[in-house]
Amino acid sequence: MPRPRSQQVSLSDTPYYHCISRCVRRAFLCGQDVVTGKSFEHRRGWIEKRLLFLAQVFAIDVCAYAVMSNHIHVVLHVNEQEAKHWTTCEVIERWHALHKGTVLTQRYLRGEEMPKAVLDVVELTAETYRQRLTDISWLMRELNEPIARQANFEDGCTGRFWEGRFKSQALLDEAALIACMAYVDLNPLRAKIADTPEESEFTSVKKRVESVKKSEQPKALMPFIGNERENQSAGIAFKLKDYLDLVDLTGRVVRQDKRGSIDLSLSPILQRVGISHENWIAISTQFEKNSHAVVGVEQSLKSYIDSNPKARPNRRCTKLLA
């Protein structure tokens, strides 16, 4: 029986999560239906555009994503501190980018004078919006529902387009985060719909490579900030070049025709998180298949289980081996 979402997402344990949404009724997001011959490739653009838009609205950063033929992968970072610093006006403006809000919130943004009792109601409403804008379930809802409506309209049908629940995995530490990001970015190579990471359409790695060519990082994605230090802005604590090199090397191993004697243990990222060459290949190429709701190295899992007595480590937790 699936666990309640409230038990799967615990920001006190980790702000990083891997989410997967899958289609039902043989629905396609992209590619060509071999039965009808119809192409649905354009739907991948719908997903990418919507996801990157939501990343600018929510206090949730997108670390990695891949839009596949009948499912999507996203690696997310919940930034609670960012949301706490938003003013009431900013919270309402962000929510109104998604929905109309209420008559009172609309009046508030217009700068109309309102009695204190009404302002108190607006403040309470804004706090509800603030909580939603840090909620992964709300982000996935805002991502999936518009796509479902567009696809159903295009297909001339009604009913479900996505499975009822999206799958969520907690990533407890740097090792789990990097392994999951690489797994997501390499999905098109494993599916044989791309030859190299930089040719993987509608993925975060392609967007990062395109930005690197301009000597910048994509604004819509969580940035790589290098090694952690004091007074550093939020970001992924690795160098972008090291990560792209790691994905490229791993991609050569994934591709059968490019398999070679590549020593992945020389990667600075693997040295830092303590994952061996052999374990990295197993993790980064079969992350979803071999992992469960909670993923991390041994010490991270021990801390998680200690703070979550109801967790069943033998079924719910996956240990990344060094």
Phi, psi and omega in degrees: 000130182298144177282150175302147182301327181298334179272342180273331181250112179229101184291342176288338178267318180196145175267000187255133181216144176254122182239142179229129174243135181239150178278160174243182178043043176057027181287150180246142169265325184208184178076195184236130178287117184291341181280311183263341183079003182279139179266136178240021184303326184296338182291338176296324177295324176304311183297309184299314181298315181295316182298314182290330174294313181297328179297333178277342182264313182280161171271045180228119181271146175263117178272321181203155175202157175209127178260114183256189186292321181224019176199164178230148175243136172221137173251121190242152175233119181273121183253081182298322182298321178300314182295326181295334182270356177289140173284166177302319180297317181294320179300313182294319178299319179296316181293324179291344174290343180252320185220166182289338184077207179249170177300321182290319179291328176293319177295321181298316181291334178282353178079020180289147177287135181220145178295161184302320181300321179289321178298324177297321178295319178298318179298317178295320178296318179296324178293325175296316178297320181300317179295319180296325183283359172241015185254120181299323180297321178292320178298315181294326176295314181291337176281313190279321186297313179297324179294319179298317180295317179298315182293318179296322178295318180294323181277349181067041181216176177233177178105185184290142172250323179252157170300154185299325181236143171268149179277140181228134177236131176276130179253107193279338187209182183298320181299314180294320181297309183294320179298318181290319179299316179295320178301315180294313182295336182263004180306313181297329178292317179294327179278357179062035174251005175209149181267330181220159179303318183290347176261003182281100182295146176059045174229159179291327182293323177295318180295323178292319180297318179299322180287324179300323179299336178259011181060041178212177176243146181297129183293333184280349181250154177295128186281157168273131187243006181080197181294144182295143175207171183293150177056037181261142179292162182294141179173180180275125191280054174217165174278137181301318180300317179299319181293315180296322176297319180296316179296320180296315180296317180294323179298326178292329177285322179297317179287116183301323184280355179241013181296134181208182181275076181255119181271093181292342180294345179280351181295131179303325180295315181295324177298319184291315183273352173077037177254130181285165179306308185296315181292326179298316180299315181295319183289309188286341180258344181224035186303308184293321183293322188257011181231163184241210189289335182230130184229135177178175176285172188304314183294320179296319179293322179298315179296320180296314181294323178297324181269353178228079184304332182281350180294139178254095187301332183286340184240332188256344187245145178236125181265127173276122184272135178278000000 
